[in-house]
Amino acid sequence: MYVDLSFLVPVGTFSTTPTLGLAGSWLGSFLSLVWSLACTHGFPSSGNFPCVVCVWAMRAGSKKILEAALRQYEDQEYLQLRYTCNTSQLPSEIASQFVQLDKDEETIAFLNKSRRNSGNICLQLLYTCVQILLSLFFSQTSINGLLEKGRMFVFSTKHLSLLLPSVSPALVLDIGSGDGHVTDKIRESFGVKSIRVTEMSRVMQRTLRKKKYQVLSVEKWHEEEVSYDLISCLNVLDRCDTPLTMLKRMHNKLSPGGHLLLTLVLPYQPFVESWASQAPPSEVLPLNEGDCWEEGVGELWEKTLKPLGFELMAVSRLPYLCEGDLNQDYFSLDDAVFVLKKK
């Protein structure tokens, strides 16, 4: 059986250097030849794993070559990073509080690091193999924690200073901290000595404890006799089972005049991650999944946040970035950012 890979055409834009691209292409051709010879000499040809490996390697190499040829300018982005919005489509009270942010040096540094990691074929192949094994026992979040991959980027320290210009919190709670990378930025930006965190993944909990964060119970954090000057809840509401209940609890745990830093991916597409599946949440926010960004922001404010008694201090739009894989340098979702104050 001869595996003809000549039909493979690069799709999309990928990373990084011609050397890596040629290596992947040669590897694909070599594996294709070896498997063809093996089948010729009597090895069983059933099963698609060898073909998949050949296809993967060839596609990887082709994509690397194409990417290197197309990217002539270092700052050329193939994924549109959205920071602006049509303020005329927002309610006036929201439009007046819109804060324009941009792609700054920290964001560019994250993107460049993601490109380098994506271009490391050996590293990405290792990730893929190990991930297949770990998926039998762990959720995707825990796998990312074990492999130290899939790091997120929500905002930079500069973004935080523009969103919360005159806030000096003494006690902070970060809900759904993940590996603590974003929490680190909050600690750095505000010089906070005391930050408490919650996190579902036990793997991530260990990482957070190593960083000297106090990890609270995800079921009982709201029962503690303490109030917070700042609570951050970043891209959690669309992944938790009871988002409306969580919003009410966060409002209750803020001190008078305290702030909630909230981000949510729009369009709204909620699910709850379990060990090896995704389930619908028990509660859903009153948002239409097909809404454009401006409509989603308006609905979230009018139907949920405003009735809870929050005061709108700032709203912004940011790309929610995640480190990529072999096929794509990075992934980007559309985030709505709210800075809310307890009246």
N, C-alpha and C positions, 0 to 999 in steps of 0.2 A: 504493500500500500504506500503510495507516494502522497505526501501532504503538501499540496500546492498552496503556498502562502502569498503568491503574487497579487492576489485580489485585495490584500489588506491596504486600506487607504487611511492615513492619519485623519483623525477627527478631533476638532477642537484645538486649543492652544495649550501647550504643556511646557515643561522645563527640561533641561537647562543647557548642557554643553554638547557640542558635536561629538566629543570623545565618548561620553556616556551613551549617546545615541547610537554611534557605530558599534559600541560594545554590545548593546542590547540587540541590534540588528544582526550582528554576526552570531550572537548566541542563539537567536531564533533560527537562523539558517542552519547552524550546526546541529541543533536539537532536531530540526526537521529531517536532516540527512541521516542522523543516527537512527531515528525511529523508522525511517523508510527502509534502511538496511536491515534493521532488526526484524521488521515484518517480512522482508524478503527471505530471511533465513529461518523463518518458522516461528518467530515469536508471535504470541496471540495479538491480534489487532483490535479486539473488542475493548470497549471503554474509551472515554474521551480525555482522560487526564493528560497523556503525552501530547495530544493535539492542543489541548488548552495551554499547556506550558509553552509549546512552540508559538502559538498564536500570541500569547501574552508577551513573550520575549520580542517577537518580531514587531508587534504593535508598539511596544515600549520604545524600541530602538527607532522606529520610523517617526514616532511622535517627538522624540528628543531632537532628532535631526530637523524636523519641520519647525519646532519651536525655536531652535537656535537661529534658523534662517529668517524667521519672521520677526523676532523681537530685535529690532535694530536700535530701539531706544529703551534705556533702562526703566524709564517711568511709564512705559506703555502698559496699560492694564487691560486684560482680556475679559475680566469680569467687571461689570459696572459697579463701582462703589458709590452708593447714593448717600449724599449728605444734604441735599436740598429737597424742598417740597414746594407744592403749589399752595401758598398760604391763603390764596383766595378761596380755596375749597375747605379751609378750616373755619370753625366758629371763631368769631372775633376775639373772644377771651383767650383762645388758644393761640391764634395767630400773633397776638400781641406779646406772647411769652416765648415765641420760637427763638431758639438760640442756634445760629449758624455755626457749625463745626466743619472741620476739613481734615484731609489726610496729612497728618503731621509726621515728624521724624520718627516717633515711636511706632506709628503705624507702618511706615515704610520699612523700618528695621524688622518688624514682625513678618511682613510680606517677603522680604529678601531671605530671611531665615527659613521660611516655609518653602521657598523655591529651592534652596540648597538641599533641604531634607528630601524634598520630592525627587530631586535629581539623583539622589544616592540609591542606585538600583539595588545594591546588596542589602542596604538597610531596609528598603521597602519590601523586598522579597522576604527578608527575615520577619518583618512585622506581619506580613500576610500569612505566612506559615504558622507562626505562633498564635496569631489571632484565631485561626481556624480551630486550633486545639483548645484554646481558652474559652471559646464561645460555647463549649459544651458545659462549662461550669460557672461562667461569670456573665454579667450584663456588659453591654458595650462600654458604659461609663467606667466600670471596674477594670475592664481590659485596657482602656486608655490609661488608667492610673498605673497599672502594673507595667505597661510598656513605656510610660512617660511620653505618650504621643497624643495627637488630637488636641493640643493646647488651644485654648480660646483666647480671643482678643476682643474685648468689648469697647474699652476706651483707654485713652492715655492719661497721664497725670495732667497734661495741659487741658484735655477735655474736662476732667473733673474740676479743675480750678475755674473754668468758664461756666460750668453748670452750677457749681456750689461756691461762689466767690467769697462769701463772708461767713462760712460755716466752720466752726471749730468744735467738733464733737469730742466729748470725753469718753463716752461709751458707745460702741458700735456693735451691731449685730448684722452678720452677713448670712443670708439664707441661701442654701444650695451653693456652697463655696467651691465645690469641685476639688481641684488640686491646690487651690489657694493662690493661683497666679494672679487673678484679678483682685483678690483680697489684699495681696501684697501691695498693689497700686493704691488701694484705699488707705492702707497704713502709711505708705510713703507720702501720699498727697497731703494728708491731714495730720501727720505726726502722731497718730493715735497709739497709745500704749496698750489699751485694753480693747481687744476685738474678740467677740464670741461668734461662733459659726455653727451652722447645721449642715449636715450632708448625709444622704441616704447610703452611699457606697461605703462599705467598711474599709475597702482598699484606700479610698480617698481620705477617710477619717484618719487612718494611720499617717498619711502624708501631712495632713493638717496639724496633727499633734507634734510631728517632728519640727514643724515650723512654729511651735509654741503658741498655737491658737487653742482656745478653750472650746472643745466640741460639745455642743448641747444635744440633748435628745430631740430627734425630729418630731416625736409625739408630744413632748412635754415642755418644749422651750417657752411656750407662752404661759406656763404655770408659775414660772419663777417670779419672785417678788422684786422685780427690778424693771426700770424703764430705760429706754435708749434715746440718745440724742440723734442717732442716725441709724436707720435700717436700710440695708441694700438687699434687693430681691431681683436678681439679674437673670432673665430668661428662664424663670422657674414656673410661672403661672400656667404656661401651656404644657408643662410636663408633670404637674402635681394633680392629685386626685380631687382636691377640694380647693380650687383657687379663690372662690368667693369667701370661704371660711378663713383662708390664709390672709386675705386682705383685711378682713375685720380684725383678726388677731394682731396683725402688724400695726394697725391704727391704734388698738388698745394699748399696745406695749410702747408706743412712742411717748416720750415726755412732752408736756405742753410746749409747743413751738418746735418740736422735733421734726426731722425730715425723713422722708422715704424716697430712696433712689430706686426707681423701678424701670425695668426694660422688658419689652415683650416683642417677639417676632410677629410681624404682620406680612401677609394675611395670617389670621389665627387658625392654626391647625393642631389642636390639642391631642395628646395621647400620654399614657402613663407607661413608663418603661419598667418591665419586669425582667426576670432572669433571661428568658429567651423569646420574649414576645412583647407586643404593644397592645395595651387595652384602652378603651375609652374611659375618660374620667367620670367620677360620680357627679361632679358639678362642672358646668361649662359657663364661661363668660358670655354675656349677651352680645356676641359679635358674629357677623356673617363672614364665613370663611373666604368668600370671594371678594370682599371689600378691598378697594385700593388703600394705600397707606393712609391718605388723608381721611378717608371715611372711617377706617378702623380707629384712628386716633380720636376722632370726634365722638364715635360711639362709646369707646372705652371711658372717656372723660364724662360724657353726659349720663350714661346709663349705669356706671359702676363707681368710678372714683369720686365724682362730685357728690352723689348721694351719701357716701360714707362719711363725708365731713372734711375732706381734704381741701386745702387751698393750693391752687396751681401756681408754682413758682417759675418753672421752666419746662419746655418741651423741646426735643431735638430728634434728629434722625441720624443714625449711625449704621454702618455695615457691621454685622455680627460675624466676625471672622474665626475660622478654624483651620488649623494646619491640615494640609492636604495629604494625598497619597501618591502612588506612582503615576497615576493618570492625570492628576490635577494638582497644581501647586497649592491651592488653598480653596476653601469653600466660603461662601458669603451668603448671609441671610439679611433681611431688612428689619432693623430694630427701631422701635419707637422708645424714646427715653423720656421719662417723666421725673421731674423733681417736685415732690409734694410736701406740704407742710401741714402738720396737725394744728387745727385752729385752737 
